[in-house]
Amino acid sequence: MFGGERYGKRTPSEREQRVIELVARGLKNKEVADEIGTTEHVVKNYLRVIYDKLGLWNRVELALWYEARKHGAPAHA
């Protein structure tokens, strides 16, 4: 992206934040689903929405995004 606008500007919902946290901890979709009481299909849908909101492509980028936020890095870092 251009001018440091790599990440989307929308904020994940509380439920999406929980999915992000679990994925960043290394859980698989089925494990995330069990943890939040839903199906693996719903978790996949959450991830699609999260990736779109944050301008990310995959779980690795999501985990890095989460860790950066946890440690107070700016959104474009």
mmCIF file of the N, C-alpha and C atoms, coordinates in Angstrom:
data_MODEL
# 
_entry.id   MODEL 
# 
loop_
_atom_site.group_PDB 
_atom_site.id 
_atom_site.type_symbol 
_atom_site.label_atom_id 
_atom_site.label_alt_id 
_atom_site.label_comp_id 
_atom_site.label_asym_id 
_atom_site.label_entity_id 
_atom_site.label_seq_id 
_atom_site.pdbx_PDB_ins_code 
_atom_site.Cartn_x 
_atom_site.Cartn_y 
_atom_site.Cartn_z 
_atom_site.occupancy 
_atom_site.B_iso_or_equiv 
_atom_site.pdbx_formal_charge 
_atom_site.auth_seq_id 
_atom_site.auth_comp_id 
_atom_site.auth_asym_id 
_atom_site.auth_atom_id 
_atom_site.pdbx_PDB_model_num 
ATOM 1   N N  . MET A 1 1  ? 0.845   -1.181  0.000  1.00 0.00 ? 1  MET A N  1 
ATOM 2   C CA . MET A 1 1  ? 0.000   0.000   0.000  1.00 0.00 ? 1  MET A CA 1 
ATOM 3   C C  . MET A 1 1  ? 0.892   1.247   0.000  1.00 0.00 ? 1  MET A C  1 
ATOM 4   N N  . PHE A 1 2  ? 0.288   2.392   -0.158 1.00 0.00 ? 2  PHE A N  1 
ATOM 5   C CA . PHE A 1 2  ? 1.053   3.618   -0.286 1.00 0.00 ? 2  PHE A CA 1 
ATOM 6   C C  . PHE A 1 2  ? 0.958   4.474   0.968  1.00 0.00 ? 2  PHE A C  1 
ATOM 7   N N  . GLY A 1 3  ? 2.038   5.227   1.229  1.00 0.00 ? 3  GLY A N  1 
ATOM 8   C CA . GLY A 1 3  ? 2.036   6.202   2.302  1.00 0.00 ? 3  GLY A CA 1 
ATOM 9   C C  . GLY A 1 3  ? 1.759   5.636   3.676  1.00 0.00 ? 3  GLY A C  1 
ATOM 10  N N  . GLY A 1 4  ? 2.211   4.432   3.975  1.00 0.00 ? 4  GLY A N  1 
ATOM 11  C CA . GLY A 1 4  ? 2.030   3.862   5.303  1.00 0.00 ? 4  GLY A CA 1 
ATOM 12  C C  . GLY A 1 4  ? 0.617   3.414   5.606  1.00 0.00 ? 4  GLY A C  1 
ATOM 13  N N  . GLU A 1 5  ? -0.208  3.246   4.577  1.00 0.00 ? 5  GLU A N  1 
ATOM 14  C CA . GLU A 1 5  ? -1.591  2.835   4.790  1.00 0.00 ? 5  GLU A CA 1 
ATOM 15  C C  . GLU A 1 5  ? -1.766  1.335   4.578  1.00 0.00 ? 5  GLU A C  1 
ATOM 16  N N  . ARG A 1 6  ? -0.856  0.544   5.121  1.00 0.00 ? 6  ARG A N  1 
ATOM 17  C CA . ARG A 1 6  ? -0.857  -0.900  4.923  1.00 0.00 ? 6  ARG A CA 1 
ATOM 18  C C  . ARG A 1 6  ? -2.075  -1.536  5.566  1.00 0.00 ? 6  ARG A C  1 
ATOM 19  N N  . TYR A 1 7  ? -2.443  -1.108  6.747  1.00 0.00 ? 7  TYR A N  1 
ATOM 20  C CA . TYR A 1 7  ? -3.527  -1.724  7.483  1.00 0.00 ? 7  TYR A CA 1 
ATOM 21  C C  . TYR A 1 7  ? -4.821  -0.946  7.320  1.00 0.00 ? 7  TYR A C  1 
ATOM 22  N N  . GLY A 1 8  ? -5.937  -1.682  7.340  1.00 0.00 ? 8  GLY A N  1 
ATOM 23  C CA . GLY A 1 8  ? -7.236  -1.042  7.272  1.00 0.00 ? 8  GLY A CA 1 
ATOM 24  C C  . GLY A 1 8  ? -7.461  -0.184  8.506  1.00 0.00 ? 8  GLY A C  1 
ATOM 25  N N  . LYS A 1 9  ? -8.453  0.659   8.436  1.00 0.00 ? 9  LYS A N  1 
ATOM 26  C CA . LYS A 1 9  ? -8.681  1.594   9.540  1.00 0.00 ? 9  LYS A CA 1 
ATOM 27  C C  . LYS A 1 9  ? -9.874  1.219   10.415 1.00 0.00 ? 9  LYS A C  1 
ATOM 28  N N  . ARG A 1 10 ? -10.604 0.163   10.040 1.00 0.00 ? 10 ARG A N  1 
ATOM 29  C CA . ARG A 1 10 ? -11.769 -0.225  10.839 1.00 0.00 ? 10 ARG A CA 1 
ATOM 30  C C  . ARG A 1 10 ? -11.338 -1.032  12.055 1.00 0.00 ? 10 ARG A C  1 
ATOM 31  N N  . THR A 1 11 ? -12.090 -0.906  13.127 1.00 0.00 ? 11 THR A N  1 
ATOM 32  C CA . THR A 1 11 ? -11.767 -1.580  14.373 1.00 0.00 ? 11 THR A CA 1 
ATOM 33  C C  . THR A 1 11 ? -12.559 -2.872  14.504 1.00 0.00 ? 11 THR A C  1 
ATOM 34  N N  . PRO A 1 12 ? -11.876 -3.972  14.857 1.00 0.00 ? 12 PRO A N  1 
ATOM 35  C CA . PRO A 1 12 ? -12.579 -5.250  15.051 1.00 0.00 ? 12 PRO A CA 1 
ATOM 36  C C  . PRO A 1 12 ? -13.547 -5.169  16.236 1.00 0.00 ? 12 PRO A C  1 
ATOM 37  N N  . SER A 1 13 ? -14.655 -5.900  16.119 1.00 0.00 ? 13 SER A N  1 
ATOM 38  C CA . SER A 1 13 ? -15.628 -5.978  17.211 1.00 0.00 ? 13 SER A CA 1 
ATOM 39  C C  . SER A 1 13 ? -15.026 -6.762  18.366 1.00 0.00 ? 13 SER A C  1 
ATOM 40  N N  . GLU A 1 14 ? -15.723 -6.780  19.488 1.00 0.00 ? 14 GLU A N  1 
ATOM 41  C CA . GLU A 1 14 ? -15.255 -7.523  20.658 1.00 0.00 ? 14 GLU A CA 1 
ATOM 42  C C  . GLU A 1 14 ? -15.087 -9.012  20.335 1.00 0.00 ? 14 GLU A C  1 
ATOM 43  N N  . ARG A 1 15 ? -16.045 -9.580  19.637 1.00 0.00 ? 15 ARG A N  1 
ATOM 44  C CA . ARG A 1 15 ? -15.986 -10.995 19.263 1.00 0.00 ? 15 ARG A CA 1 
ATOM 45  C C  . ARG A 1 15 ? -14.826 -11.256 18.299 1.00 0.00 ? 15 ARG A C  1 
ATOM 46  N N  . GLU A 1 16 ? -14.644 -10.346 17.348 1.00 0.00 ? 16 GLU A N  1 
ATOM 47  C CA . GLU A 1 16 ? -13.523 -10.466 16.419 1.00 0.00 ? 16 GLU A CA 1 
ATOM 48  C C  . GLU A 1 16 ? -12.189 -10.350 17.153 1.00 0.00 ? 16 GLU A C  1 
ATOM 49  N N  . GLN A 1 17 ? -12.135 -9.480  18.142 1.00 0.00 ? 17 GLN A N  1 
ATOM 50  C CA . GLN A 1 17 ? -10.914 -9.342  18.954 1.00 0.00 ? 17 GLN A CA 1 
ATOM 51  C C  . GLN A 1 17 ? -10.569 -10.664 19.632 1.00 0.00 ? 17 GLN A C  1 
ATOM 52  N N  . ARG A 1 18 ? -11.596 -11.362 20.128 1.00 0.00 ? 18 ARG A N  1 
ATOM 53  C CA . ARG A 1 18 ? -11.374 -12.658 20.772 1.00 0.00 ? 18 ARG A CA 1 
ATOM 54  C C  . ARG A 1 18 ? -10.831 -13.672 19.773 1.00 0.00 ? 18 ARG A C  1 
ATOM 55  N N  . VAL A 1 19 ? -11.389 -13.690 18.565 1.00 0.00 ? 19 VAL A N  1 
ATOM 56  C CA . VAL A 1 19 ? -10.898 -14.592 17.518 1.00 0.00 ? 19 VAL A CA 1 
ATOM 57  C C  . VAL A 1 19 ? -9.444  -14.255 17.197 1.00 0.00 ? 19 VAL A C  1 
ATOM 58  N N  . ILE A 1 20 ? -9.127  -12.983 17.062 1.00 0.00 ? 20 ILE A N  1 
ATOM 59  C CA . ILE A 1 20 ? -7.762  -12.553 16.778 1.00 0.00 ? 20 ILE A CA 1 
ATOM 60  C C  . ILE A 1 20 ? -6.811  -13.050 17.864 1.00 0.00 ? 20 ILE A C  1 
ATOM 61  N N  . GLU A 1 21 ? -7.201  -12.865 19.098 1.00 0.00 ? 21 GLU A N  1 
ATOM 62  C CA . GLU A 1 21 ? -6.360  -13.296 20.222 1.00 0.00 ? 21 GLU A CA 1 
ATOM 63  C C  . GLU A 1 21 ? -6.083  -14.798 20.156 1.00 0.00 ? 21 GLU A C  1 
ATOM 64  N N  . LEU A 1 22 ? -7.115  -15.582 19.914 1.00 0.00 ? 22 LEU A N  1 
ATOM 65  C CA . LEU A 1 22 ? -6.965  -17.039 19.871 1.00 0.00 ? 22 LEU A CA 1 
ATOM 66  C C  . LEU A 1 22 ? -6.111  -17.482 18.691 1.00 0.00 ? 22 LEU A C  1 
ATOM 67  N N  . VAL A 1 23 ? -6.314  -16.863 17.534 1.00 0.00 ? 23 VAL A N  1 
ATOM 68  C CA . VAL A 1 23 ? -5.505  -17.194 16.362 1.00 0.00 ? 23 VAL A CA 1 
ATOM 69  C C  . VAL A 1 23 ? -4.043  -16.810 16.619 1.00 0.00 ? 23 VAL A C  1 
ATOM 70  N N  . ALA A 1 24 ? -3.829  -15.657 17.227 1.00 0.00 ? 24 ALA A N  1 
ATOM 71  C CA . ALA A 1 24 ? -2.466  -15.214 17.530 1.00 0.00 ? 24 ALA A CA 1 
ATOM 72  C C  . ALA A 1 24 ? -1.767  -16.149 18.514 1.00 0.00 ? 24 ALA A C  1 
ATOM 73  N N  . ARG A 1 25 ? -2.540  -16.829 19.353 1.00 0.00 ? 25 ARG A N  1 
ATOM 74  C CA . ARG A 1 25 ? -1.979  -17.818 20.284 1.00 0.00 ? 25 ARG A CA 1 
ATOM 75  C C  . ARG A 1 25 ? -1.658  -19.129 19.575 1.00 0.00 ? 25 ARG A C  1 
ATOM 76  N N  . GLY A 1 26 ? -2.028  -19.247 18.296 1.00 0.00 ? 26 GLY A N  1 
ATOM 77  C CA . GLY A 1 26 ? -1.686  -20.419 17.511 1.00 0.00 ? 26 GLY A CA 1 
ATOM 78  C C  . GLY A 1 26 ? -2.773  -21.466 17.408 1.00 0.00 ? 26 GLY A C  1 
ATOM 79  N N  . LEU A 1 27 ? -3.996  -21.158 17.872 1.00 0.00 ? 27 LEU A N  1 
ATOM 80  C CA . LEU A 1 27 ? -5.077  -22.124 17.774 1.00 0.00 ? 27 LEU A CA 1 
ATOM 81  C C  . LEU A 1 27 ? -5.534  -22.284 16.329 1.00 0.00 ? 27 LEU A C  1 
ATOM 82  N N  . LYS A 1 28 ? -5.932  -23.484 15.975 1.00 0.00 ? 28 LYS A N  1 
ATOM 83  C CA . LYS A 1 28 ? -6.508  -23.774 14.668 1.00 0.00 ? 28 LYS A CA 1 
ATOM 84  C C  . LYS A 1 28 ? -7.971  -23.351 14.676 1.00 0.00 ? 28 LYS A C  1 
ATOM 85  N N  . ASN A 1 29 ? -8.577  -23.250 13.489 1.00 0.00 ? 29 ASN A N  1 
ATOM 86  C CA . ASN A 1 29 ? -9.965  -22.800 13.390 1.00 0.00 ? 29 ASN A CA 1 
ATOM 87  C C  . ASN A 1 29 ? -10.906 -23.629 14.245 1.00 0.00 ? 29 ASN A C  1 
ATOM 88  N N  . LYS A 1 30 ? -10.743 -24.942 14.242 1.00 0.00 ? 30 LYS A N  1 
ATOM 89  C CA . LYS A 1 30 ? -11.598 -25.830 15.040 1.00 0.00 ? 30 LYS A CA 1 
ATOM 90  C C  . LYS A 1 30 ? -11.438 -25.535 16.530 1.00 0.00 ? 30 LYS A C  1 
ATOM 91  N N  . GLU A 1 31 ? -10.216 -25.296 16.957 1.00 0.00 ? 31 GLU A N  1 
ATOM 92  C CA . GLU A 1 31 ? -9.954  -24.981 18.368 1.00 0.00 ? 31 GLU A CA 1 
ATOM 93  C C  . GLU A 1 31 ? -10.547 -23.626 18.747 1.00 0.00 ? 31 GLU A C  1 
ATOM 94  N N  . VAL A 1 32 ? -10.437 -22.660 17.848 1.00 0.00 ? 32 VAL A N  1 
ATOM 95  C CA . VAL A 1 32 ? -11.045 -21.345 18.089 1.00 0.00 ? 32 VAL A CA 1 
ATOM 96  C C  . VAL A 1 32 ? -12.560 -21.507 18.210 1.00 0.00 ? 32 VAL A C  1 
ATOM 97  N N  . ALA A 1 33 ? -13.141 -22.276 17.300 1.00 0.00 ? 33 ALA A N  1 
ATOM 98  C CA . ALA A 1 33 ? -14.587 -22.516 17.310 1.00 0.00 ? 33 ALA A CA 1 
ATOM 99  C C  . ALA A 1 33 ? -15.023 -23.131 18.637 1.00 0.00 ? 33 ALA A C  1 
ATOM 100 N N  . ASP A 1 34 ? -14.296 -24.145 19.097 1.00 0.00 ? 34 ASP A N  1 
ATOM 101 C CA . ASP A 1 34 ? -14.626 -24.781 20.382 1.00 0.00 ? 34 ASP A CA 1 
ATOM 102 C C  . ASP A 1 34 ? -14.522 -23.784 21.529 1.00 0.00 ? 34 ASP A C  1 
ATOM 103 N N  . GLU A 1 35 ? -13.511 -22.945 21.487 1.00 0.00 ? 35 GLU A N  1 
ATOM 104 C CA . GLU A 1 35 ? -13.268 -21.974 22.558 1.00 0.00 ? 35 GLU A CA 1 
ATOM 105 C C  . GLU A 1 35 ? -14.384 -20.927 22.658 1.00 0.00 ? 35 GLU A C  1 
ATOM 106 N N  . ILE A 1 36 ? -14.893 -20.477 21.501 1.00 0.00 ? 36 ILE A N  1 
ATOM 107 C CA . ILE A 1 36 ? -15.915 -19.417 21.536 1.00 0.00 ? 36 ILE A CA 1 
ATOM 108 C C  . ILE A 1 36 ? -17.329 -19.959 21.361 1.00 0.00 ? 36 ILE A C  1 
ATOM 109 N N  . GLY A 1 37 ? -17.449 -21.271 21.230 1.00 0.00 ? 37 GLY A N  1 
ATOM 110 C CA . GLY A 1 37 ? -18.772 -21.884 21.163 1.00 0.00 ? 37 GLY A CA 1 
ATOM 111 C C  . GLY A 1 37 ? -19.503 -21.693 19.853 1.00 0.00 ? 37 GLY A C  1 
ATOM 112 N N  . THR A 1 38 ? -18.797 -21.922 18.758 1.00 0.00 ? 38 THR A N  1 
ATOM 113 C CA . THR A 1 38 ? -19.408 -21.799 17.440 1.00 0.00 ? 38 THR A CA 1 
ATOM 114 C C  . THR A 1 38 ? -18.835 -22.885 16.531 1.00 0.00 ? 38 THR A C  1 
ATOM 115 N N  . THR A 1 39 ? -19.048 -22.742 15.240 1.00 0.00 ? 39 THR A N  1 
ATOM 116 C CA . THR A 1 39 ? -18.549 -23.746 14.295 1.00 0.00 ? 39 THR A CA 1 
ATOM 117 C C  . THR A 1 39 ? -17.287 -23.243 13.599 1.00 0.00 ? 39 THR A C  1 
ATOM 118 N N  . GLU A 1 40 ? -16.570 -24.172 13.015 1.00 0.00 ? 40 GLU A N  1 
ATOM 119 C CA . GLU A 1 40 ? -15.368 -23.829 12.267 1.00 0.00 ? 40 GLU A CA 1 
ATOM 120 C C  . GLU A 1 40 ? -15.714 -22.928 11.073 1.00 0.00 ? 40 GLU A C  1 
ATOM 121 N N  . HIS A 1 41 ? -16.853 -23.176 10.453 1.00 0.00 ? 41 HIS A N  1 
ATOM 122 C CA . HIS A 1 41 ? -17.300 -22.352 9.326  1.00 0.00 ? 41 HIS A CA 1 
ATOM 123 C C  . HIS A 1 41 ? -17.471 -20.886 9.750  1.00 0.00 ? 41 HIS A C  1 
ATOM 124 N N  . VAL A 1 42 ? -18.060 -20.674 10.914 1.00 0.00 ? 42 VAL A N  1 
ATOM 125 C CA . VAL A 1 42 ? -18.258 -19.302 11.409 1.00 0.00 ? 42 VAL A CA 1 
ATOM 126 C C  . VAL A 1 42 ? -16.901 -18.644 11.681 1.00 0.00 ? 42 VAL A C  1 
ATOM 127 N N  . VAL A 1 43 ? -15.970 -19.398 12.225 1.00 0.00 ? 43 VAL A N  1 
ATOM 128 C CA . VAL A 1 43 ? -14.627 -18.851 12.482 1.00 0.00 ? 43 VAL A CA 1 
ATOM 129 C C  . VAL A 1 43 ? -13.978 -18.431 11.160 1.00 0.00 ? 43 VAL A C  1 
ATOM 130 N N  . LYS A 1 44 ? -14.108 -19.241 10.118 1.00 0.00 ? 44 LYS A N  1 
ATOM 131 C CA . LYS A 1 44 ? -13.561 -18.878 8.806  1.00 0.00 ? 44 LYS A CA 1 
ATOM 132 C C  . LYS A 1 44 ? -14.178 -17.583 8.299  1.00 0.00 ? 44 LYS A C  1 
ATOM 133 N N  . ASN A 1 45 ? -15.482 -17.421 8.513  1.00 0.00 ? 45 ASN A N  1 
ATOM 134 C CA . ASN A 1 45 ? -16.142 -16.172 8.118  1.00 0.00 ? 45 ASN A CA 1 
ATOM 135 C C  . ASN A 1 45 ? -15.616 -14.988 8.916  1.00 0.00 ? 45 ASN A C  1 
ATOM 136 N N  . TYR A 1 46 ? -15.455 -15.176 10.220 1.00 0.00 ? 46 TYR A N  1 
ATOM 137 C CA . TYR A 1 46 ? -14.871 -14.117 11.055 1.00 0.00 ? 46 TYR A CA 1 
ATOM 138 C C  . TYR A 1 46 ? -13.509 -13.713 10.504 1.00 0.00 ? 46 TYR A C  1 
ATOM 139 N N  . LEU A 1 47 ? -12.686 -14.701 10.171 1.00 0.00 ? 47 LEU A N  1 
ATOM 140 C CA . LEU A 1 47 ? -11.342 -14.395 9.690  1.00 0.00 ? 47 LEU A CA 1 
ATOM 141 C C  . LEU A 1 47 ? -11.379 -13.621 8.376  1.00 0.00 ? 47 LEU A C  1 
ATOM 142 N N  . ARG A 1 48 ? -12.273 -13.964 7.488  1.00 0.00 ? 48 ARG A N  1 
ATOM 143 C CA . ARG A 1 48 ? -12.403 -13.207 6.228  1.00 0.00 ? 48 ARG A CA 1 
ATOM 144 C C  . ARG A 1 48 ? -12.730 -11.742 6.508  1.00 0.00 ? 48 ARG A C  1 
ATOM 145 N N  . VAL A 1 49 ? -13.674 -11.519 7.415  1.00 0.00 ? 49 VAL A N  1 
ATOM 146 C CA . VAL A 1 49 ? -14.073 -10.153 7.768  1.00 0.00 ? 49 VAL A CA 1 
ATOM 147 C C  . VAL A 1 49 ? -12.917 -9.421  8.449  1.00 0.00 ? 49 VAL A C  1 
ATOM 148 N N  . ILE A 1 50 ? -12.244 -10.099 9.358  1.00 0.00 ? 50 ILE A N  1 
ATOM 149 C CA . ILE A 1 50 ? -11.111 -9.493  10.073 1.00 0.00 ? 50 ILE A CA 1 
ATOM 150 C C  . ILE A 1 50 ? -10.007 -9.112  9.096  1.00 0.00 ? 50 ILE A C  1 
ATOM 151 N N  . TYR A 1 51 ? -9.642  -10.028 8.203  1.00 0.00 ? 51 TYR A N  1 
ATOM 152 C CA . TYR A 1 51 ? -8.598  -9.722  7.224  1.00 0.00 ? 51 TYR A CA 1 
ATOM 153 C C  . TYR A 1 51 ? -8.983  -8.506  6.393  1.00 0.00 ? 51 TYR A C  1 
ATOM 154 N N  . ASP A 1 52 ? -10.249 -8.440  5.988  1.00 0.00 ? 52 ASP A N  1 
ATOM 155 C CA . ASP A 1 52 ? -10.723 -7.307  5.198  1.00 0.00 ? 52 ASP A CA 1 
ATOM 156 C C  . ASP A 1 52 ? -10.657 -6.017  6.004  1.00 0.00 ? 52 ASP A C  1 
ATOM 157 N N  . LYS A 1 53 ? -11.141 -6.051  7.226  1.00 0.00 ? 53 LYS A N  1 
ATOM 158 C CA . LYS A 1 53 ? -11.139 -4.855  8.074  1.00 0.00 ? 53 LYS A CA 1 
ATOM 159 C C  . LYS A 1 53 ? -9.737  -4.321  8.306  1.00 0.00 ? 53 LYS A C  1 
ATOM 160 N N  . LEU A 1 54 ? -8.795  -5.232  8.505  1.00 0.00 ? 54 LEU A N  1 
ATOM 161 C CA . LEU A 1 54 ? -7.451  -4.813  8.883  1.00 0.00 ? 54 LEU A CA 1 
ATOM 162 C C  . LEU A 1 54 ? -6.486  -4.723  7.706  1.00 0.00 ? 54 LEU A C  1 
ATOM 163 N N  . GLY A 1 55 ? -6.946  -5.125  6.522  1.00 0.00 ? 55 GLY A N  1 
ATOM 164 C CA . GLY A 1 55 ? -6.076  -5.083  5.351  1.00 0.00 ? 55 GLY A CA 1 
ATOM 165 C C  . GLY A 1 55 ? -4.979  -6.134  5.408  1.00 0.00 ? 55 GLY A C  1 
ATOM 166 N N  . LEU A 1 56 ? -5.285  -7.291  5.959  1.00 0.00 ? 56 LEU A N  1 
ATOM 167 C CA . LEU A 1 56 ? -4.316  -8.373  6.103  1.00 0.00 ? 56 LEU A CA 1 
ATOM 168 C C  . LEU A 1 56 ? -4.637  -9.503  5.141  1.00 0.00 ? 56 LEU A C  1 
ATOM 169 N N  . TRP A 1 57 ? -3.676  -10.428 4.969  1.00 0.00 ? 57 TRP A N  1 
ATOM 170 C CA . TRP A 1 57 ? -3.848  -11.527 4.033  1.00 0.00 ? 57 TRP A CA 1 
ATOM 171 C C  . TRP A 1 57 ? -3.960  -12.893 4.678  1.00 0.00 ? 57 TRP A C  1 
ATOM 172 N N  . ASN A 1 58 ? -3.359  -13.074 5.874  1.00 0.00 ? 58 ASN A N  1 
ATOM 173 C CA . ASN A 1 58 ? -3.308  -14.416 6.447  1.00 0.00 ? 58 ASN A CA 1 
ATOM 174 C C  . ASN A 1 58 ? -3.103  -14.400 7.960  1.00 0.00 ? 58 ASN A C  1 
ATOM 175 N N  . ARG A 1 59 ? -3.055  -15.602 8.542  1.00 0.00 ? 59 ARG A N  1 
ATOM 176 C CA . ARG A 1 59 ? -2.932  -15.774 9.991  1.00 0.00 ? 59 ARG A CA 1 
ATOM 177 C C  . ARG A 1 59 ? -1.619  -15.215 10.530 1.00 0.00 ? 59 ARG A C  1 
ATOM 178 N N  . VAL A 1 60 ? -0.554  -15.363 9.757  1.00 0.00 ? 60 VAL A N  1 
ATOM 179 C CA . VAL A 1 60 ? 0.746   -14.867 10.215 1.00 0.00 ? 60 VAL A CA 1 
ATOM 180 C C  . VAL A 1 60 ? 0.701   -13.353 10.352 1.00 0.00 ? 60 VAL A C  1 
ATOM 181 N N  . GLU A 1 61 ? 0.192   -12.684 9.322  1.00 0.00 ? 61 GLU A N  1 
ATOM 182 C CA . GLU A 1 61 ? 0.063   -11.225 9.408  1.00 0.00 ? 61 GLU A CA 1 
ATOM 183 C C  . GLU A 1 61 ? -0.852  -10.832 10.572 1.00 0.00 ? 61 GLU A C  1 
ATOM 184 N N  . LEU A 1 62 ? -1.910  -11.591 10.778 1.00 0.00 ? 62 LEU A N  1 
ATOM 185 C CA . LEU A 1 62 ? -2.833  -11.295 11.868 1.00 0.00 ? 62 LEU A CA 1 
ATOM 186 C C  . LEU A 1 62 ? -2.135  -11.426 13.216 1.00 0.00 ? 62 LEU A C  1 
ATOM 187 N N  . ALA A 1 63 ? -1.358  -12.474 13.391 1.00 0.00 ? 63 ALA A N  1 
ATOM 188 C CA . ALA A 1 63 ? -0.624  -12.669 14.649 1.00 0.00 ? 63 ALA A CA 1 
ATOM 189 C C  . ALA A 1 63 ? 0.386   -11.539 14.870 1.00 0.00 ? 63 ALA A C  1 
ATOM 190 N N  . LEU A 1 64 ? 1.069   -11.136 13.809 1.00 0.00 ? 64 LEU A N  1 
ATOM 191 C CA . LEU A 1 64 ? 2.021   -10.031 13.926 1.00 0.00 ? 64 LEU A CA 1 
ATOM 192 C C  . LEU A 1 64 ? 1.304   -8.722  14.260 1.00 0.00 ? 64 LEU A C  1 
ATOM 193 N N  . TRP A 1 65 ? 0.172   -8.496  13.624 1.00 0.00 ? 65 TRP A N  1 
ATOM 194 C CA . TRP A 1 65 ? -0.642  -7.296  13.905 1.00 0.00 ? 65 TRP A CA 1 
ATOM 195 C C  . TRP A 1 65 ? -1.042  -7.282  15.379 1.00 0.00 ? 65 TRP A C  1 
ATOM 196 N N  . TYR A 1 66 ? -1.525  -8.426  15.863 1.00 0.00 ? 66 TYR A N  1 
ATOM 197 C CA . TYR A 1 66 ? -1.967  -8.539  17.257 1.00 0.00 ? 66 TYR A CA 1 
ATOM 198 C C  . TYR A 1 66 ? -0.811  -8.261  18.219 1.00 0.00 ? 66 TYR A C  1 
ATOM 199 N N  . GLU A 1 67 ? 0.327   -8.875  17.980 1.00 0.00 ? 67 GLU A N  1 
ATOM 200 C CA . GLU A 1 67 ? 1.481   -8.691  18.865 1.00 0.00 ? 67 GLU A CA 1 
ATOM 201 C C  . GLU A 1 67 ? 1.944   -7.241  18.873 1.00 0.00 ? 67 GLU A C  1 
ATOM 202 N N  . ALA A 1 68 ? 1.945   -6.603  17.705 1.00 0.00 ? 68 ALA A N  1 
ATOM 203 C CA . ALA A 1 68 ? 2.349   -5.199  17.626 1.00 0.00 ? 68 ALA A CA 1 
ATOM 204 C C  . ALA A 1 68 ? 1.408   -4.317  18.446 1.00 0.00 ? 68 ALA A C  1 
ATOM 205 N N  . ARG A 1 69 ? 0.092   -4.588  18.378 1.00 0.00 ? 69 ARG A N  1 
ATOM 206 C CA . ARG A 1 69 ? -0.880  -3.798  19.139 1.00 0.00 ? 69 ARG A CA 1 
ATOM 207 C C  . ARG A 1 69 ? -0.731  -4.054  20.638 1.00 0.00 ? 69 ARG A C  1 
ATOM 208 N N  . LYS A 1 70 ? -0.462  -5.294  20.968 1.00 0.00 ? 70 LYS A N  1 
ATOM 209 C CA . LYS A 1 70 ? -0.316  -5.676  22.375 1.00 0.00 ? 70 LYS A CA 1 
ATOM 210 C C  . LYS A 1 70 ? 0.849   -4.918  23.023 1.00 0.00 ? 70 LYS A C  1 
ATOM 211 N N  . HIS A 1 71 ? 1.857   -4.637  22.213 1.00 0.00 ? 71 HIS A N  1 
ATOM 212 C CA . HIS A 1 71 ? 3.046   -3.957  22.727 1.00 0.00 ? 71 HIS A CA 1 
ATOM 213 C C  . HIS A 1 71 ? 3.066   -2.464  22.385 1.00 0.00 ? 71 HIS A C  1 
ATOM 214 N N  . GLY A 1 72 ? 1.932   -1.954  21.899 1.00 0.00 ? 72 GLY A N  1 
ATOM 215 C CA . GLY A 1 72 ? 1.772   -0.521  21.701 1.00 0.00 ? 72 GLY A CA 1 
ATOM 216 C C  . GLY A 1 72 ? 2.397   0.054   20.445 1.00 0.00 ? 72 GLY A C  1 
ATOM 217 N N  . ALA A 1 73 ? 2.665   -0.768  19.434 1.00 0.00 ? 73 ALA A N  1 
ATOM 218 C CA . ALA A 1 73 ? 3.230   -0.240  18.182 1.00 0.00 ? 73 ALA A CA 1 
ATOM 219 C C  . ALA A 1 73 ? 2.152   0.507   17.412 1.00 0.00 ? 73 ALA A C  1 
ATOM 220 N N  . PRO A 1 74 ? 2.537   1.499   16.624 1.00 0.00 ? 74 PRO A N  1 
ATOM 221 C CA . PRO A 1 74 ? 1.558   2.222   15.801 1.00 0.00 ? 74 PRO A CA 1 
ATOM 222 C C  . PRO A 1 74 ? 0.958   1.297   14.741 1.00 0.00 ? 74 PRO A C  1 
ATOM 223 N N  . ALA A 1 75 ? -0.211  1.651   14.232 1.00 0.00 ? 75 ALA A N  1 
ATOM 224 C CA . ALA A 1 75 ? -0.975  0.814   13.306 1.00 0.00 ? 75 ALA A CA 1 
ATOM 225 C C  . ALA A 1 75 ? -0.234  0.551   12.008 1.00 0.00 ? 75 ALA A C  1 
ATOM 226 N N  . HIS A 1 76 ? 0.649   1.421   11.573 1.00 0.00 ? 76 HIS A N  1 
ATOM 227 C CA . HIS A 1 76 ? 1.326   1.218   10.297 1.00 0.00 ? 76 HIS A CA 1 
ATOM 228 C C  . HIS A 1 76 ? 2.699   0.564   10.461 1.00 0.00 ? 76 HIS A C  1 
ATOM 229 N N  . ALA A 1 77 ? 3.046   0.110   11.653 1.00 0.00 ? 77 ALA A N  1 
ATOM 230 C CA . ALA A 1 77 ? 4.376   -0.493  11.885 1.00 0.00 ? 77 ALA A CA 1 
ATOM 231 C C  . ALA A 1 77 ? 4.424   -1.908  11.365 1.00 0.00 ? 77 ALA A C  1 
# 
